Amino acid sequence: MSAVKREIIKYRMANAHEALDDARFNLEHGRLKVASNRIYYAMFYANIALLATRDISSSRHSGAISLLHEHFVRTGEFPRDLAGELALAFEMRNDTDYEDHVEPDSQALQQMLARAQEFIDRVEALIPKILGRP
C-alpha cells in the first residue's frame, strides 16, 4: 500500500478519535444532539478508513455502510453487531440533525458511545492485519 494511502487511513482514524472525544464532551455537557452527531461521525470516519484499506469508497453514507457489510461483515472479518451499530448511529444522527423536536435519550447515547469506542477499537485492530503489519 502506498504511503499516501496509509496517510489517508491515519488521517481518517485521527478524525474518528477526535469525533469520539467531541461526542464524550458534548454528552457530558448535555448537548445531546451534537453528541449524537459526533458519535455517528466517529464511527463513520473509522468505517471509511477501513474501506480505504481495500481501495473502496462511496459518495453516500448509506453506501459506505453497505460496503462495510459487503466487504468485511460477509467475510467474517468484522462483527455484524458492530456494523449494525453504525447503521443505528446513522439513523439516530439523521433523526436528530434533520427532524424537528427530536431529542435523543442520554442513556441511549451513553450506550452508543461505548459501542462507538468498540467499533473504533475493532477497526484499529483490523487495519494492521489487512495492511500486512502486526
C-alpha positions as CSV (number, residue, x, y, z in Angstrom):
1,M,0.0,0.0,0.0
2,S,1.3,3.4,-0.9
3,A,2.4,6.0,1.7
4,V,-0.4,8.3,0.6
5,K,-3.0,5.6,1.3
6,R,-1.5,4.9,4.7
7,E,-1.6,8.6,5.4
8,I,-5.3,8.8,4.4
9,I,-6.1,5.9,6.7
10,K,-4.2,7.5,9.6
11,Y,-5.9,10.8,9.0
12,R,-9.4,9.3,9.0
13,M,-8.7,7.4,12.2
14,A,-7.5,10.6,13.8
15,N,-10.8,12.2,12.8
16,A,-12.6,9.2,14.3
17,H,-10.9,9.7,17.7
18,E,-11.5,13.4,17.6
19,A,-15.2,13.0,16.9
20,L,-15.4,10.4,19.7
21,D,-13.8,12.9,22.1
22,D,-16.2,15.6,20.9
23,A,-19.1,13.2,21.5
24,R,-18.0,12.4,25.0
25,F,-17.5,16.1,25.8
26,N,-20.9,17.1,24.4
27,L,-22.7,14.2,26.2
28,E,-21.2,15.2,29.5
29,H,-22.4,18.8,28.9
30,G,-25.9,17.8,28.0
31,R,-25.6,18.7,24.3
32,L,-27.3,15.5,23.2
33,K,-28.0,16.3,19.5
34,V,-24.3,17.3,19.0
35,A,-23.2,14.2,20.8
36,S,-25.4,12.0,18.6
37,N,-23.9,13.6,15.5
38,R,-20.3,13.2,16.7
39,I,-20.9,9.5,17.8
40,Y,-22.1,8.7,14.3
41,Y,-19.2,10.6,12.6
42,A,-16.6,8.8,14.9
43,M,-17.9,5.5,13.6
44,F,-18.2,6.8,10.0
45,Y,-14.6,8.0,9.9
46,A,-13.4,4.7,11.2
47,N,-15.5,2.9,8.6
48,I,-14.1,4.9,5.7
49,A,-10.6,4.3,7.0
50,L,-11.3,0.6,6.9
51,L,-12.8,0.8,3.4
52,A,-9.7,2.6,2.2
53,T,-7.6,-0.4,3.1
54,R,-9.3,-2.1,0.1
55,D,-9.5,1.0,-2.1
56,I,-13.2,1.1,-1.6
57,S,-15.3,4.3,-1.2
58,S,-18.8,5.6,-1.6
59,S,-20.2,9.1,-2.2
60,R,-23.1,8.3,0.1
61,H,-23.2,7.5,3.8
62,S,-25.6,4.6,3.3
63,G,-23.3,3.3,0.6
64,A,-20.4,3.3,2.9
65,I,-22.4,1.3,5.5
66,S,-23.4,-1.2,2.8
67,L,-19.8,-1.6,1.7
68,L,-18.8,-2.4,5.3
69,H,-21.3,-5.3,5.2
70,E,-20.4,-6.4,1.8
71,H,-16.6,-6.4,2.2
72,F,-16.0,-7.0,5.9
73,V,-19.1,-8.4,7.6
74,R,-19.8,-11.1,5.0
75,T,-16.2,-12.2,5.0
76,G,-16.3,-12.6,8.8
77,E,-13.7,-10.0,9.4
78,F,-15.9,-7.5,11.1
79,P,-18.7,-8.3,13.6
80,R,-22.3,-8.0,12.3
81,D,-23.5,-6.5,15.6
82,L,-20.9,-3.7,15.5
83,A,-21.7,-3.0,11.8
84,G,-25.4,-2.8,12.9
85,E,-24.4,-0.2,15.5
86,L,-23.1,2.0,12.7
87,A,-26.5,1.9,10.9
88,L,-28.3,2.7,14.2
89,A,-26.0,5.6,14.8
90,F,-26.6,6.8,11.2
91,E,-30.4,6.7,11.8
92,M,-30.1,8.5,15.2
93,R,-27.9,11.2,13.6
94,N,-30.4,11.7,10.8
95,D,-33.3,12.0,13.2
96,T,-31.6,14.5,15.5
97,D,-30.0,16.5,12.7
98,Y,-33.0,16.7,10.3
99,E,-36.2,16.2,12.3
100,D,-37.9,18.8,14.4
101,H,-38.4,18.2,18.2
102,V,-36.3,15.1,18.4
103,E,-34.1,14.9,21.5
104,P,-32.0,11.8,21.9
105,D,-32.0,9.9,25.2
106,S,-29.0,10.4,27.3
107,Q,-28.7,6.8,28.5
108,A,-29.1,5.5,24.9
109,L,-26.3,7.9,23.8
110,Q,-24.1,6.6,26.6
111,Q,-24.5,3.1,25.3
112,M,-24.0,4.2,21.7
113,L,-20.8,6.0,22.8
114,A,-19.5,2.8,24.3
115,R,-20.3,0.8,21.2
116,A,-18.7,3.5,19.0
117,Q,-15.5,3.0,21.1
118,E,-15.7,-0.7,20.4
119,F,-16.3,-0.1,16.7
120,I,-13.2,2.1,16.5
121,D,-11.1,-0.3,18.6
122,R,-12.1,-3.2,16.3
123,V,-11.2,-1.2,13.1
124,E,-7.9,-0.3,14.6
125,A,-7.1,-3.9,15.3
126,L,-8.2,-5.0,11.8
127,I,-6.3,-2.4,9.8
128,P,-2.8,-3.7,10.5
129,K,-3.9,-7.2,9.6
130,I,-5.2,-6.1,6.3
131,L,-2.1,-4.0,5.6
132,G,0.1,-6.9,6.5
133,R,1.6,-5.4,9.6
134,P,1.4,-6.9,13.1
